[in-house]
Amino acid sequence: MQFVYILQCVDNTFYTGCTNDIDARLARHLQGYVEYTKTRLSVELVFYCIFKNKEDAFSFEKYLKSGSGIAFRNKHFISQLLPK
């Protein structure tokens, strides 16, 4: 299984990633081992989904990082988290 996940950082930015072990990956973020999030701690897991294969997960992650994917992410996954 592969997980695509979104973290909300303390500065209200979002990090999108992909992993086969969501617990270990989240621990690495929280321990400061991930370049983008290490200066934006603490982080909170706000969304994840599971894929059966790596190719589909990587494709979805790539989409979520694109312009239209960011709009989709904001509308469907995190709109309720953003300040009004």
N, C-alpha and C positions, 0 to 999 in steps of 0.2 A: 504494500500500500504506500501511496505517496500523499502527502498533505500539502496543500497550498494554504498559506496563512497570512493574516494581516495583523500587525502590531500597531498600537497607538503609542507614540512616544510622549514623554513628559512635555515636549514643546508643541504638541498637537500635530506633528507630522506622522506619516504612516510608512511602515516598512512592509513590503510584500516579499514573501520567500516561499521556498519549496523544500521539503525534507521527507525522509522516510521514518523519522523518529521525532515527533513533535515535542515530546517532553524533554529530550536531550537538547534539541535545538533551542527551545525556550530557555532552558537553563544556561546555555552558552550566551544567549542574548543578555540575560540577567546578570551574568558574571563578567560582562564587558568584553567578551571575545569577538564580537561582531563589529566591524569598523563603523558602520553607519549608526548603530544604536548605542555604542559604548559611551558617547558623549550626550546621549539623550535619555538616560535612565531616569526614572524607571519606565518600563514598557508594560503594556497590557495586551494580552491576546484578545482581539475583538471579533475575529472571524477565522474559521478554517473550514475546509472541505476536503474530502477524501477521494482519491482516484485509484483505480485498480492498476494503472500502469504509468510509468514515468513520463512517457511521451505526452500523454494527455495533460498530466499535471504541469509539465514544463510549458506546454502551449498555453494553458490557462494563466499561469504565472506571467508569462510574457505579455499576454493580452492585458492583464490587470495593470501592467506597468506602462502600457501605451496610452495615448491621449484619450481615446474613446473608452479604454478599459478603466482609466482613472475616473472618468465621468460615471461609468457603470458602477464602479466600486462605491463612489460617494453616494449615488442615488439608492443603491440596493443594500449595501452592507453597513455603511457608517453614517448616513445622513442624520440619524438620531443622536450621534455622538458629538457632532460638530456644534460649536456655540452658535446660538441664533443671533 
